[in-house]
Amino acid sequence: MTLPESKQILAPLIAKFSDNLPAYKSANYNETQLRREFLDPMIIPYTYYKGTLDNNTKF
């Protein structure tokens, strides 16, 4: 993956995080939500398994 491709993946996630920071700091936001909304979308494009994963894949 090239740097411009990486930026295309990360930029919307960073913007979403910045826009919703107060909600993410609340006690109601949990680890599972963090993983599904941010970590998986950031990590999956860089993995060997990219072509075999879908939104319901559990690690």
N, C-alpha and C positions, 0 to 999 in steps of 0.2 A: 504494500500500500504506500502511496506517495504522500508527501507532506500535505499537498493541497487536498487530497482525498480525506486525510485524517482531519483536517480543519473543517471540512464539510460535515463530518460526523459529529465532531466535538462542539462546534459553534452553537448549534441549536440547544444542546444540552446545557452548555454554560449559560446561555441567555435564559433558559427556563429556570435554572437554579437561581440565578441572580434575581429574577422577577418574583420568585416565590420563597425567598429565603426565610421570611418570618414563619411561614407555614411549616417549613422543614425543621425549624428550631423548636417547634411545639412538641409537647409530650405525646401528641396523637400520631405523629409521623414515626413509623417504625422501620426496622432494619430491612424487612421484606420489601417495603415500598422503595427504599433507597436502592436496593439491589435491582429491582425490576425497572425502575425509572431511570437510573443513572449508571450503575456499575455494569450491568449486562450490556446495555447499548454501547458503552465505551470499550468493553473488553472483547466482546464477540467478534467485531470486525477484524481483530488482530489474531484470532485463533485459527488453528487448523480445522476446527469443526464448523467454520462459518457456513458452509453449504448444507450442513445437516441439522442445524438448529432451527427451531421455531420459537414463538413467544411462550410456549408452554414447557419448554425444556427446563429441567431442573438440574442444578449442578450439585 
